[in-house]
Amino acid sequence: MIVDTTIRIPADRRVCLISDLHLGGGGPSDAFAGKDGRLRDFLDRVASRADVLVIVGDGFDVAQAWSIERIIDAHRAVIEDLVALSRVIDVYYLAGNHEGSAAGLHAVPLRYAHRMMIGDRIRVEHGNAYDVHNLPGDRGAFLAARAHAMIEAVIRAPIRIPMSKHYRWSTRLGHWVFYRYGQWQAMLGRIDRALGRGDRAAARLEFLDYWGRGEWGDPHGLLRAAPAALAAADVDVLVCGHSHQPGVVAVPGGTYVNTGSWTFEDSTYASYEDGRFEVRQWPEPRPIGDEHYRGSSATTPTSRSSTGGPRTIAATCATTSTPPDGVPQSSSINDRGVGALFAAITGYLVGGGSHPRANIQLRASTIPGARAGAGAREGVRRRLVRRGVHDRRAVQELRGAPARGAHGGG
């Protein structure tokens, strides 16, 4: 197992950080998707450009592969390159939530720990400690991840969020099922509240809120948790993986950096040098800022890089409209809005919307459940689930904008 330790390195080192490679045992549920050659090229580049490589958790997906030996067999050249790189620069592996007990990880001789401090003001960890449904040591969450991988292996297709990024039949089906589950839980929540069981009603809707935030740009709730985490650790920068959502985001109290992932088409990484963080997609040169976290244009663009100094970070925070809880505005869900949320995201996309990659991001303040009767909501929902020409009009109605034509477009 990985000992609960914190690695400390000086702030003047050049650090490259990657996470969530999800190297698995091969096959259709191996989310790394056969990018071995791309990763090996990246590691060659790291050898000449960095003093330290940090794998910020979920590098090895034991939940999918069942054993580290299967991962080594499926990705032997990558593992050999990692070990060789560790003889040239320092390579650290931080614990994630897909390694299980991590009993066999030492078959790959890297330096293992739970978290890292870069200087005194930068904290690095996988991030599942801030995810209420994937807390460290939660055996049930690990088994759920394994079950998810087994389902994907059987259907030979991924089921992922957000829909806008993983638009395919399997994800559409999964979202439709969850939409129906959401309707059921919302109904039970109303019954519980009518019977005076408010706490139970809130618990039913909590997971729907959690899932909805993932669609709006905060998978696993890490951005929402970042301000409190920064304050609790007394640091200026929090670096995580886990959510697969890359970016550099100014939040109250500091900066949140996410390294993204190497799953499916992605190959993102973060670099730290001369007190600055940048996140990029390998091998593209364009930095990634906070664009994946803006929701419905709720936050203003911030700098695409972040410095490690407290004064500069404070100045960066002043340029954003991120609210005090660290999440895009209007991203809380109430029970009346749950049905409209799932109708908008799930009904529209499952019904074959006007653009398969459309990123529908709704503010709670514009969800019809907060201002319209059930009949109006149902009328919009019915149009959303039809294929063809009415989808754009229905989405505009949900957003509160007048429809400018009934043509579905493409």
Secondary structure, DSSP 8 states (H G I E B T S, - for coil): -----EEEE-TTS-EEEE----B-SSSTT-TTTT-HHHHHHHHHHHHHH-SEEEE-S-SB-HHHHSSHHHHHHHTHHHHHHHHHHTTTSEEEEE--SSSTT-TTGGGS--EEESEEEETTTEEEE-SGGG-TTS-TT-HHHHHHHHHHHHHHHHHTS---S-TTTS-SHHHHHHHHHHHHHHHHHHHHHHHHHHTT-HHHHHHHHHHHHHHHHHHHT-GGGHHHHHHHHHHHHT-SEEEE-SS---EEEEETTEEEEE----STT--EEEEEETTEEEEEETT---EE-SGGG-TTTTS----SEEESSHHHHHHHHTT----TTSS-TT----HHHHHHHHIIIIIHHHT--S-TT------GGG-GGGTS-HHHHHHHHHHHTS-STTHHHHHHHHHT-----S----
